[in-house]
Amino acid sequence: MTENVIQWMGLYPEEMREELGKLGEKPFRAGQVFSWLHKGARFSEMTNLSLSLREKLSQSGVDQPVEIRQARVSHLDGTKKFLFSLMDGNCVEGVLMRYRYGATLCVSTQVGCRMGCRFCASTLDGCVRNLTAAEMLGQVQCANRELKEERVHNIVLMGSGEPFDNYDKVVRFLRLVSHPDGLNIGIRHISVSTCGLVPQIRRFAGEGLGVTLSLSLHAPNDEIRKQIMPIANRYTISETLDACRYYLEKTGRRIVIEYALIDRVNADEQCAEELAKLLRGMQCHVNLIPLNTVKERALFGVTEDQVRRFLDVLEKRHISATRRREMGDDIEGACGQLRKKIMREENP
């Protein structure tokens, strides 16, 4: 993609009016184009637009910048893992999960990631580039086409990439995906996960969006966190949780604490006691995640007994916590696993 090619789906309606004006079109056409694009339509399918306008649109930019390159369906729970192709040849992943309250899509925000968390496969090859808002929306559009009669009901920005490392484009995506004339996904049905970029958390609190903020904490103290998350060398847990409390104060939204249990690193009962003390009095919920083993980093998952003992400690200390349901284990469901596998097959 060259910079002068417009990704039309990533424009706000007022920006679309401006661009269409440059093409000699009347302002009301922007509403029609915006509506069509957010329904997942191609330019050729916009039947209430003139042929000349459709040609202008296709000559100046692109309609749907994401395609499904590969899809795998779990035989265990029906979870669907996508490998999405981007127009520059890069690819990212998405995971479509079915729950009783609707379909949830895990969306990627970057090609790869530069945060360097040792337990995450997405970061093994670093960050190639940020995704545009249109490319994030394109992932949702692809999932909706797969769902056919149903639609994506919930979105979690927990795919590859650190959302707050791509701050402006992520905020644009959130405003577009919740736009009443677009997909109109309720902002309270969206979660954004961060490893803890403190200034961005505080800035995000002022955006007026009110999405659920999920903090990838994964350790009860700075010493352990520094072993597995390089971001801990920049911001302490105390600074990070203070920023989360500020977000909670500004939005009224309970914080979700993501905690991957890693054998012989952060999963014993002493760590559970320390975590409970750390979170005491904070309006939050702990999501315990048995680690998907990352062999490249010699990090291994835990037994069900270890999960139960950790959870018991938190519950006895009156910390709201659950064990996250594992989905898509048979289809490289965790972040970065499928993309990494395909890259290795194509570049042995």
Sequence and secondary structure as in RCSB ss.txt:
>XXXX:A:sequence
MTENVIQWMGLYPEEMREELGKLGEKPFRAGQVFSWLHKGARFSEMTNLSLSLREKLSQSGVDQPVEIRQARVSH
LDGTKKFLFSLMDGNCVEGVLMRYRYGATLCVSTQVGCRMGCRFCASTLDGCVRNLTAAEMLGQVQCANRELKEE
RVHNIVLMGSGEPFDNYDKVVRFLRLVSHPDGLNIGIRHISVSTCGLVPQIRRFAGEGLGVTLSLSLHAPNDEIR
KQIMPIANRYTISETLDACRYYLEKTGRRIVIEYALIDRVNADEQCAEELAKLLRGMQCHVNLIPLNTVKERALF
GVTEDQVRRFLDVLEKRHISATRRREMGDDIEGACGQLRKKIMREENP
>XXXX:A:secstr
  TTSEEGGGS HHHHHHHHHHTT  TTHHHHHHHHHHTT  GGG TTS HHHHHHHHHHEES  EEEEEEEE T
TT  EEEEEEETTS EEEEEEEEETTEEEEE   EEE SS  TT GGGTT EEEE  HHHHHHHHHHHHHHHTTS
 EEEEEE SSS GGGGHHHHHHHHHHHT TTTT   GGGEEEEES  HHHHHHHHTSS   EEEEE   SSHHHH
HHH GGGGTS HHHHHHHHHHHHHHH   EEEEEEE TTTT SHHHHHHHHHHHTT  EEEEEEE   BGGGTB 
   HHHHHHHHHHHHHTT  EEE     GGGT STTHHHHHHHHHH  
